[in-house]
Amino acid sequence: TSIRTRGAVRPAERSDPVLALLDLLWQPILLCDMVIGRDRTVEDLVLRHLNPAASRGAQPRDLIGRRLIELFPDTLVSGLFGACLQVWETGAQVDLAGHVSRLTDGPAGEPADVRLTRYRDGVLITWQNRPDPNGDPDEAIA
């Protein structure tokens, strides 16, 4: 098993202006690299970067390097893993409207709009929880 990545974090990567920009966005963002098995198939994704909105109070350094399926086991059955593969293989963006999974961290069963796109050798995942139709419309901005 190998991880398709550019190797260990180098000082230049720490100062990558794109990653710095991602850190400023309000929507949660995960940047993942593919884990390639001996049979040359993708086994999983590993977190390379996540912005503060995606860390949910955890220290990003505690999550970087961990596998997506380990952190969010329902990734396989929810269709998110398959969407990541599609993006990685084709380079085409995928939108999952109304997607439900533990990744989006909304209350149980609440849908989110998830967007996946190719970024360098990996996949960038972002999402926005859908506001409660009966709730305060200003909550959708927060």
CORFENLIN-V819099 format. One record per residue. N is the residue number from 1. SS is DSSP state (A for helix, B for strand, O for the rest). PHI is phi in whole degrees, -180 to 180 (none if undefined). Layout:
BEGIN
N:SS:PHI
N:SS:PHI
END
This chain:
BEGIN
1:O:none
2:B:-134
3:B:-106
4:B:-79
5:O:-151
6:O:-86
7:O:100
8:O:-66
9:O:-67
10:O:-100
11:A:-54
12:A:-64
13:A:-70
14:A:-62
15:O:-104
16:O:-60
17:A:-63
18:A:-68
19:A:-65
20:A:-63
21:A:-65
22:A:-59
23:A:-66
24:A:-88
25:O:-77
26:O:-77
27:O:-74
28:B:-65
29:B:-139
30:B:-117
31:B:-115
32:B:-121
33:B:-104
34:B:-85
35:B:-101
36:B:-100
37:O:-82
38:O:-61
39:O:-86
40:O:70
41:O:-104
42:B:-78
43:B:-93
44:B:-170
45:B:-123
46:B:-121
47:B:-71
48:B:-99
49:B:-155
50:B:-144
51:O:-87
52:A:-56
53:A:-65
54:A:-90
55:A:-80
56:O:53
57:O:88
58:O:-79
59:O:-77
60:A:-51
61:A:-62
62:A:-80
63:A:-104
64:O:-63
65:O:94
66:O:-89
67:B:-82
68:A:-62
69:A:-68
70:A:-64
71:A:-77
72:O:-134
73:O:-58
74:O:-77
75:A:-55
76:A:-70
77:A:-81
78:A:-81
79:O:95
80:A:-66
81:A:-61
82:A:-61
83:A:-65
84:A:-61
85:A:-61
86:A:-60
87:A:-63
88:A:-65
89:A:-75
90:A:-102
91:O:80
92:O:-85
93:O:-65
94:B:-127
95:B:-113
96:B:-114
97:B:-76
98:B:71
99:B:-72
100:O:-121
101:O:-163
102:A:-67
103:A:-56
104:A:-76
105:O:56
106:O:-81
107:O:-56
108:O:-46
109:O:83
110:O:-79
111:O:-80
112:B:-137
113:B:-95
114:B:-113
115:B:-123
116:B:-123
117:B:-147
118:B:-77
119:B:-139
120:O:52
121:O:-93
122:B:-136
123:B:-127
124:B:-102
125:B:-121
126:B:-137
127:B:-153
128:B:-139
129:B:-66
130:O:-76
131:O:-69
132:O:-67
133:O:-61
134:O:-99
135:O:-97
136:O:-74
137:A:-62
138:A:-71
139:A:-66
140:A:-66
141:O:-81
142:O:-68
END
